[in-house]
């Protein structure tokens, strides 16, 4: 008896990735205060602003029928790449919580958003 593996509906993949991106956006907003790197102005402002944008774009992506468009996810892919580069371009202290948080969240946001972008519009 042969079994076939079904791929999840694109709306499901987009909404799952988008929902996890929303959580990542919330984490980016609160991380500077929970990880106690809020004394470093540049990293705090960067994380809060990027977190808000990731949160809003992921929310747009998963709301209503928007899962069929990919532009919000592609912007979040770019923001994920920015998070990876920001510690080096903005001069975060080497090995700091802010640096590692941004690199890890950049990978997470980038991967989730790429999954969402590539799944958008597929039926």
Backbone as a ProteinNet text record, in pm:
[ID]
protein_1_A
[PRIMARY]
XXXXXXXXXXXXXXXXXXXXXXXXXXXXXXXXXXXXXXXXXXXXXXXXXXXXXXXXXXXXXXXXXXXXXXXXXXXXXXXXXXXXXXXXXXXXXXXXXXXXXXXXXXXXXXXXXXXXXXXXXXX
[TERTIARY]
84	0	90.2	72.4	154.7	91.1	175.3	126.1	191.6	118	173	175.9	277.9	291.9	238.9	145.3	89.1	161	188.2	247.6	137.8	168	65.4	20	-104.8	-159.5	-76.2	-54.6	32.9	-15.7	-147.6	-199.7	-158.2	-154.3	-111.2	36.6	119	262.9	289.1	219.5	238.4	192.5	77	25.1	110.9	161.8	249.7	378.6	442.4	566.2	540.7	430.6	396.5	368.4	298	271.3	398.8	491.6	620.9	701.9	688.4	754.8	695.7	566.2	504.8	568.3	585.3	651.5	795.2	865.3	1001.9	1001.9	904.2	893.7	869.6	781	755.1	882.8	955	1080.1	1179.9	1191.2	1285	1250.7	1123.4	1081.3	1115.4	1097.2	1117.7	1257	1331.2	1462	1560.6	1570.4	1668.5	1645.6	1521.8	1489.1	1501.3	1466.1	1477.4	1621.6	1698.8	1838.7	1933	1875.2	1947.9	2056.5	2027	2119.6	2055	1956	1883.7	1967.5	2084.2	2170.2	2242.2	2244.4	2313.7	2212.1	2205.4	2103.3	2082.9	2191.4	2177.9	2115.6	2156.5	2102.3	1956.5	1921.8	1783.4	1693.3	1729.1	1647	1633.4	1742.3	1740.1	1644.3	1657.4	1574	1426.7	1397	1256.7	1195.5	1265.6	1212.2	1196.6	1299.9	1292.1	1184.5	1175.3	1072.4	932	907.5	775.5	745	843.3	821.1	798.1	878.6	860.2	721	681.9	551.2	437.7	443.5	338.3	333.5	448.9	450.4	404.4	443.3	396.8	246.3	196.3	52.4	-23.3	31.2	-29.9	-29.9	81.2	95.5	-8.1	-38.3	-127.2	-273.4	-302.5	-441.2	-521.1	-642.6	-734	-675.7	-686.7	-636.5	-495.7	-431.5	-298.9	-191.2	-220.6	-119.5	-82.6	-159.3	-130.4	-29.8	-1.7	99	226.5	339	464.4	546.2	508.2	594.3	621.3	523.7	559.8	668	660.2	760.1	896.8	901.6	1031.1	1097.4	1017.6	1074.7	1129.3	1057.2	1106.6	1231.9	1246.6	1372.2	1487.5	1466.6	1570.1	1598.6	1493.3	1513.3	1590.1	1567.6	1645.5	1793.1	1821.3	1961.3	2020.1	1939.2	1984.8	2019.6	1935.7	1963.3	2095.4	2129.2	2256.8	2373.3	2357.1	2464.8	2473.9	2362.4	2357	2461.6	2487.5	2587.5	2724.9	2757.9	2888.8	2888.1	2777.4	2767.8	2739.5	2671.8	2639.2	2733.6	2831.5	2933.9	2888.4	2806	2768.7	2894.8	2900.3	3015	3026.2	3146.3	3170.3	3128.4	3053	3009.4	2896.1	2839.6	2734.7	2601.3	2512.1	2377.1	2307.1	2327.4	2264.3	2312.8	2441.4	2498.2	2439.9	2444.8	2397	2246.3	2174.3	2028.7	1995	2061.7	2031.2	2072.6	2187.2	2230.7	2133.4	2099	2008	1869.5	1817.1	1685	1686.3	1798.4	1809.6	1796.3	1860.9	1851	1707.4	1646.6	1509.3	1411.3	1415.3	1322.7	1345.4	1471	1501.4	1449.5	1473	1428.8	1277	1211.4	1065.4	1003.8	1057.8	1004.2	1029.7	1144.5	1172.7	1073.8	1047.1	947.6	811.9	772.9	646.1	641.5	748.5	753	744.2	814.3	814.6	684.5	610.3	482.7	364.5	380.4	269.8	224	96.6	39.3	33.1	97.2	89.4	-44.5	-102.8	-231.1	-217.4
-115.1	0	123.7	205.9	325	441.3	518.5	638.3	758.2	865.4	988.8	1092.8	1171.5	1277.1	1405.1	1469.3	1591.8	1711.3	1807.6	1932.4	2017.9	2095.5	2180.4	2285.4	2322.8	2428.3	2553.7	2628.4	2745.7	2844.1	2857.7	2947.9	2904.9	2776.2	2723.4	2752.8	2729.5	2755.4	2904.1	2989.5	3133.9	3178.8	3129.9	3172.2	3119.2	3000.2	2945.4	3026.9	3047.8	3127.1	3268.7	3327.3	3463.6	3474.6	3375.6	3375.9	3367.3	3284.8	3275.1	3403.7	3469.5	3599	3705.1	3697.4	3790.1	3771.3	3646.2	3620.1	3672.5	3656	3707.9	3860.4	3925.6	4071.1	4117.1	4046.8	4080.3	4062.1	3951.9	3929.7	4042.1	4083.6	4191.8	4320	4346.2	4467.6	4460.3	4343.5	4334	4285.8	4225.8	4168.2	4267.2	4390.9	4481.9	4502.4	4494.9	4519.1	4391.8	4277.7	4150.8	4101.3	4127.6	4084.1	4191.4	4301.3	4409	4471.7	4489.3	4568.3	4699.7	4740.6	4863.5	4989.3	4978	5094.5	5133.2	5045	5071.8	5121.5	5252.9	5318	5264.7	5245.1	5202.5	5065.6	4972.2	4837.3	4834.5	4913.9	4918	4975.3	5090.6	5153.5	5062.6	5002.6	4912.4	4796.1	4730.2	4613.5	4650.3	4760.1	4800.1	4837.3	4915.8	4957.4	4838.6	4756.3	4638.9	4543.6	4526.2	4439.2	4484.6	4614.5	4668.3	4643.1	4668.3	4649.9	4502	4413.5	4268.9	4227.7	4272.3	4240.5	4286.4	4411.2	4466.6	4394.5	4375.2	4309.5	4164.7	4094.2	3956.1	3955	4051	4061.9	4088.5	4176.8	4204.4	4077.8	4006.4	3886	3780	3763.4	3653.7	3695	3823	3866.8	3845.7	3802.1	3784.9	3700.1	3749.3	3678.5	3725	3803.3	3856.3	3750.1	3627.6	3522.8	3490.8	3542.4	3516	3614.9	3723.2	3818.2	3797.4	3819.4	3788.1	3909.5	4029.9	4144.7	4168.9	4151	4173.5	4076.4	3953.4	3854.1	3885.5	3933.5	3967.8	4083.2	4179.2	4289.2	4233.7	4139	4079.1	3995.4	3935.3	3865.9	3966.6	4082.6	4186.8	4234	4245.8	4285.3	4178.3	4051.7	3944.3	3958.1	3988.3	4010.1	4131.8	4236.8	4355.4	4319.7	4239.2	4201.8	4127.3	4047.7	3975.4	4072.7	4172	4268.1	4380.3	4416.4	4533.5	4535.1	4423.8	4430.8	4476.1	4441.9	4476.8	4618.8	4656.5	4789.4	4898.9	4864	4962.9	4957.2	4866.9	4862.1	4809.1	4705.2	4643.1	4585.3	4580.9	4517.8	4370.3	4327.3	4189.7	4089.6	3988.9	3885.3	3925.1	4043.4	4091.6	4021.2	4032.7	3976.8	4041.6	4170.2	4240.8	4183.5	4159.2	4104.9	3967.5	3877.8	3741.4	3736.6	3819.8	3824.4	3863.6	3967.2	4012.8	3910.7	3847.4	3747.2	3629	3579	3463.4	3500.7	3615.9	3656.9	3690.9	3739.4	3765.1	3636.5	3532.2	3401.7	3350.1	3360.9	3312.4	3390.1	3522.4	3605.8	3584	3580	3558.9	3425.8	3318.9	3185.3	3174.3	3222.6	3217.1	3300.7	3418.5	3506.7	3451	3388.5	3325.6	3212.5	3132.5	3025.4	3083.2	3189.5	3254.3	3313.6	3381.1	3445.2	3342.2	3231.1	3128.3	3049.2	3048.8	2976.5	3062.6	3192.5	3283	3263.3	3257.5	3246.6	3106.6	3010.2	2873.2	2814.4	2743	2676.9	2529.6
0	0	0	-100.2	-116.5	-41.7	22.9	89.9	25.2	21.6	-32.2	77.5	73.1	171.8	110.4	177	124.4	184.6	98.9	144.9	206.8	308	366.7	266.3	276.4	191.4	210.2	103.1	112.7	216.8	230.7	332.6	471.4	494.9	624.6	647.8	546.7	559.7	583	509.2	523.7	661.5	704.4	835	950.2	937.4	1042.5	1050	934.7	932.1	979.1	933.9	974.4	1122.9	1177.4	1321.3	1403.2	1358	1427.7	1410.4	1294.1	1274.7	1368.2	1393.3	1488.7	1626.8	1667.1	1795.6	1796.2	1684	1674.2	1684.1	1621.6	1630.5	1772.7	1843.1	1984	2065.6	2040.7	2113.7	2086.8	1961	1928.9	2005.3	2023.8	2094.3	2243.2	2304.1	2449.6	2489.8	2397.7	2431	2492.8	2442.1	2502.8	2652.4	2694.5	2833.9	2917	2857.5	2929.2	2937.4	2833.2	2831.3	2885.2	2928.8	2994.8	2907.9	2781.1	2701.3	2660.7	2740.3	2710.4	2731.2	2792.8	2811.7	2683.3	2585.5	2460	2357.7	2341	2260.5	2120.1	2044.3	1905.5	1890.9	1973.7	1964.1	2008.1	2106.7	2154.4	2046.4	1994	1891	1769.6	1727.8	1612.6	1637	1752	1779.3	1791.9	1857.8	1875.2	1740.5	1660.5	1530.1	1436.6	1426.3	1338.6	1390.1	1520.7	1578.3	1542.6	1550.8	1515.3	1368.3	1281.8	1138.1	1105.3	1162.7	1140.7	1187.2	1304.1	1360.5	1269.5	1224.9	1139.4	1005	941.2	810.2	817.9	923.2	939.9	963.4	1038.7	1060.7	932.1	849.5	718.7	634	635.4	553.4	588.1	715.4	753.9	766	750.7	766.5	638	654.4	542.3	431.6	312.1	194	155.2	239.1	207.2	198.9	243.9	237.1	92.6	-0.9	-142.2	-200.5	-129.7	-177.5	-96.7	-158.2	-90.1	-47.4	-89.6	-62.2	86.1	178.8	320.1	368.2	321.4	362.5	304.3	180.1	120.5	195	239.6	319.3	451.2	511.5	635.3	612.3	494.2	461.8	467.5	407.2	409	551.6	632.2	772	849.4	817	877.7	844.5	718.3	677.3	748.9	763.2	835.4	980	1045.2	1184	1197	1098.3	1101.7	1086.5	1000.8	973.3	1077.1	1138.9	1227.8	1338.8	1407.2	1514.8	1466.4	1343.2	1288.2	1231.2	1169.8	1109.4	1212.1	1320.4	1422.9	1543.1	1539.3	1642.6	1777.2	1778.2	1905.4	1969.6	2101.4	2167.1	2126.6	2096.4	2051.6	2159.1	2118.8	2210.8	2303.5	2282.7	2373	2347	2443.9	2428.9	2309.9	2291.9	2179	2046.8	2035.9	1912.3	1881.4	1979.3	1954.6	1934	2006.1	1988	1843.8	1793.7	1658.1	1552.7	1569.9	1471.8	1470.2	1587.1	1594.3	1541.6	1585.1	1537.7	1389.4	1338.9	1195.5	1114.9	1163.1	1096.1	1104.7	1222.4	1242	1155.1	1163.4	1085.3	935.9	893.9	752.6	701.2	777.8	734.8	733	837.9	841.6	729.3	708.3	604.5	465.7	445.9	315.9	289.6	390.3	377.4	340.9	409.5	383.2	242.6	203	70.7	-40.8	-25.2	-128.1	-132.4	-21	-15.5	-57.7	-53.5	-85.8	-229.8	-247.3	-381.1	-437.9	-373.7	-422.8	-383.6	-470.2	-439	-458.3
[MASK]
+++++++++++++++++++++++++++++++++++++++++++++++++++++++++++++++++++++++++++++++++++++++++++++++++++++++++++++++++++++++++++

